[in-house]
Each structure stands twice: as structure tokens, then as C-alpha cells.
Amino acid sequence: MNDSTVKKMPLWVLLAFSSIHKRKHAIILIWVSTLFTLYCLPWPTFFNNEIIATLFLIDDWSWIAMMIPICIWYILCLRWMDKNMAWKAAG
């Protein structure tokens, strides 16, 4: 990111991607967050199975209620970075 891009970058984008300098790494972050969001579903409430209850430890909706807005935030930040060509050019 160059200095002019950082100066006009909104705070909400800067907070999400302040230490991420490549688009590929941002996409990896979004995929990992999405996978963790799916893990945060309270799967034991849907299936009465001992194995599922052992693998998926979350049994309430609080984590997914937090993870969905975080995933949306990362996606919106990626859109802003793409629209404003704010990614550092690969050298």
C-alpha cells in the first residue's frame, strides 16, 4: 500500500487489513473465517450423536452471532480494497 492509499483508507478497512498486504492473504483470511463460522454452528443441537458432540464443542448461538458479522466485514473490506486498487503491486 502506498502512502496516499493509507491516508484515504477508512478506519474500518485499516483495522481489518492493517497487517495484510496481499490480496491472496486476505482471501485466505476470509476462507478461514468462513470455515470457523460454519464450525461455530451449534451442531450438537441438530444431531443427537456422541461423535458430533465431541467434535463440535459449541452448543449455543453466541459464537456464530459474532462470526457472521466478522465475515461480512472482511468481505466488505476486500471489496473496498479491490475497488480502490489499494493492494501493493506484486514486484
C-alpha positions in Angstrom: 0.0 0.0 0.0 1.3 3.4 -0.8 1.0 6.4 1.5 -1.9 8.1 -0.4 -3.9 4.9 -0.2 -3.3 4.6 3.5 -4.3 8.2 4.1 -7.7 7.8 2.4 -8.4 4.3 3.7 -11.3 4.2 6.1 -10.6 3.1 9.6 -12.8 0.0 9.3 -10.7 -1.2 6.4 -7.4 -0.3 8.1 -8.4 -2.2 11.2 -9.2 -5.4 9.2 -6.2 -5.5 6.9 -3.6 -3.4 8.7 -1.1 -6.3 8.7 -2.3 -8.0 5.4 -0.5 -6.6 2.3 -1.5 -9.1 -0.4 -5.0 -9.9 -1.7 -4.2 -13.6 -1.6 -3.7 -13.4 2.2 -7.0 -11.5 2.6 -8.8 -14.2 0.7 -7.2 -16.9 2.9 -8.3 -15.0 6.0 -11.9 -14.8 4.6 -12.0 -18.5 3.9 -10.6 -19.5 7.3 -13.2 -17.2 9.0 -15.9 -18.7 6.9 -14.9 -22.2 7.9 -14.7 -21.2 11.5 -18.2 -19.7 11.2 -19.5 -23.0 10.0 -17.8 -24.7 12.8 -19.5 -22.3 15.2 -22.9 -23.6 14.3 -24.3 -25.4 17.3 -24.2 -28.8 15.5 -25.0 -30.9 18.7 -28.4 -29.3 18.8 -29.2 -30.5 15.3 -27.8 -34.0 15.7 -28.1 -36.3 18.7 -24.8 -38.0 18.1 -21.9 -38.5 20.6 -19.3 -38.1 17.9 -20.7 -34.8 16.7 -21.0 -33.6 20.3 -17.3 -34.5 20.8 -16.0 -32.8 17.6 -18.2 -29.7 17.7 -17.9 -28.2 21.2 -20.0 -25.2 20.7 -23.6 -25.7 21.8 -25.1 -22.2 21.7 -25.6 -19.5 19.1 -23.3 -16.8 20.6 -20.2 -17.6 18.5 -22.0 -17.7 15.2 -23.8 -14.5 16.1 -20.3 -12.8 16.3 -18.7 -14.6 13.4 -21.2 -13.8 10.7 -20.7 -10.0 11.0 -16.9 -10.5 11.1 -17.0 -12.5 7.8 -19.2 -9.8 6.2 -16.8 -7.1 7.5 -13.8 -8.9 5.9 -15.7 -9.3 2.6 -16.7 -5.6 2.5 -13.1 -4.6 3.3 -11.9 -6.8 0.4 -14.4 -5.1 -1.9 -13.1 -1.7 -0.8 -9.5 -2.6 -1.3 -10.3 -4.0 -4.8 -12.4 -1.0 -5.9 -9.7 1.4 -4.8 -6.8 -0.6 -6.1 -5.2 -0.5 -2.7 -3.2 -3.7 -2.9 0.5 -3.5 -3.1 1.7 -4.3 -6.6 3.4 -7.7 -6.7 7.0 -7.0 -7.6 
